[in-house]
């Protein structure tokens, strides 16, 4: 994710837990540069990377089948120690709510000791935690294989302690570390655990360290979790987001205080304890409080206390979070994910979607115009084809102005799109017919000369387009978001933040009877690759890179691979695109979908028989469409020199159907003439005559 300051990131509001993914979710792993920690309003630091997809917590190999019931390792329940003693445990091999509860309490009010002979797993409970003890002790005793009763201290605090190096090792493998409270964090494997285990963990942790803040102002009431570890709370925040529960991590630290209390040891030594003042709080507010009550809850009396807190009119929670800063912190390993159902996933609490061809800001729109290069050619004196540079320049300048006008003239579907489009004023001046142009120049597409022609053409379009955008800036002003942009840093006063791109022009090029975008002619290249069985046509990427050198936005281009293409072939294609600094790439393997847009047909095994049939010509008879009983339309009042004219236009499912016109009183010449014209217009419409033809015939006639 490459975010700018002030941008908003959507947060997860998915009720289904994303780590329990469908079999259609797949992923690959690699390393990327420019790994950044983005700081947002609600959570502080958040991992992000300038790479497609998101970071996965456990770093598993490709496949990324998260949400498995099995634990990430297989516990052995029979251990033989160095002294030859055999230890038999009954440790779980699968995730469960029980395991989640134990992990939650262990992270909240428990401790590990390892590295010496006195290895222990300990749990601490307050006087009021009797219901929790009744729940957790049988679970732990069953896993341990012995009945540990625990120790009740004089102050009412209750301790459960399990002395076993193998018991400690089990929890360490799950990600629990023997660290101080300031260094605690969510066990890493919980990020890929099933829903029940995650809910159990949250319930155990909040029961141990959570509180309920019941304020007389209902919107100030909420659920709080405090810790000296900010990283722990940020991990909890991610788990909550995956359940549709939003929270904020607040810094509640204050100045250090020394000698808060003192006591005397058995040896008679006086000791004093203070506080460094470091404290963080995770706070659940708004409608997320009720969702927490329903989805997670507490194990003790806090649940009953929570049920009495009423939120009669809480504010609706917005699942957006403004990014404040981003800081480069080094490289990291990331995963590219593909999810076939919703084309989205939750990564580090941020909803991300699969990559598109055009990198745009939120609510920006495509405003594209493609020049047919094949129509900008001329014959030289020697009879050879050459580019008509003068005509091409005129078309570029006219198209830049036209696309800029579209921004102001367009009717936008939503206000946000209108505001963003007019703020950045991006236009996409591109090409089509490039392959046809190379045919006329007698230059092979898959040659160095062909690539150089691509770079030469796009450079000319880019420079001319920028020049015209600069002239527009002098006339109409720079784009509103110019201040603070890279253009301002370079001293470039432009009307448009983007000027050039290369769109696919699939349908458009078919209508114009030319080749699409900067693509080669589909069937010629395809036939050659299928028959000769060569490797992927990597020269296509070199051509794309030549165009990308002079494109503001991405170049839309597809590598049409034969069905024999391997995973390694596709990998090479993506790595080459990365090395050539392409902004995007699409690889399509023949036959990978039931229906594909382009193909060259299937060879017939048998020549069809020819049948000759004489069909006599018959004159075509046009019949008007029958009028339905019910039809919809609208009436417009128009003031004329002869009085008010009322025009009613009706439509059916095929378009305009009929016109009624009434002016003045019935029976007069003007009224009869108007009615007659309306009847003839209606007959033409019902008979399929284009509206433009009718207008051309009647326009300019005076009565």
Buried (B, 14 or more C-beta within 10 A) or exposed (E): BEBEEEBBBBBBBBEEBBBBBEEEBBBBBBEBEBBBBBBBEBBBBBBBBBBBBBBBBBEBEEEBEBBBEEBBEEBEBEBEEEEEEEBEBEBBEEBBBBBBBBBBBBBBBBBBBBEEEEBBBBBBBBEEBEBBBEBBBEBBBBBBBEEEEBEEEEEEEBEBBBBBBBBBBBBBBBBBBBEEBBEBBBBBBBBBBBBBBBBBBBBBBBBBBBBBBBEEEBBEBBBBBBBBBBBBBBBBBBBBBBBBBBBBBBEEBEEEEEEEEEEEEEEEEEEEEEBEEBBBBBBBBBBBBBBBBEBBBBBBEBBEEBEEBEBEEBEEBEBBBEBEEBEEEEEBBBBBBBBEEEEBBBBBBBBBEBBEBBEBBEBBBBBBBBBBBBBBBEEEEEEEBEBBEEEBBEBBBEBBBEBBEBBEEBEBEEEEBBEBBBBBBBBBBBBBBBBBBBBBBEBEBBEEEBBEBBBEBBBBBBBBBBBBBBBBBEEEEBBEBBEEBEBBEEEBBBBBBBBBBBBBBBEBBEEBEBBBBBBBBBEEBBEEBBEEEEBBBBBBBBBBBBBBBBBBBBBBBBBBBBEBBEEEBBEBBBEBBEEBEBBBBBBBBBEEEEEEEBEEEEEEEEEEEEEEEEEEEEEEEEEBEEEEEEEEBEEEEEEEEEEEBBBBBBBBEEEBBBBBBBBBEEEEEBBEEBBEBBBBBBEBBBEEBEEEEBEEEEEEEEE
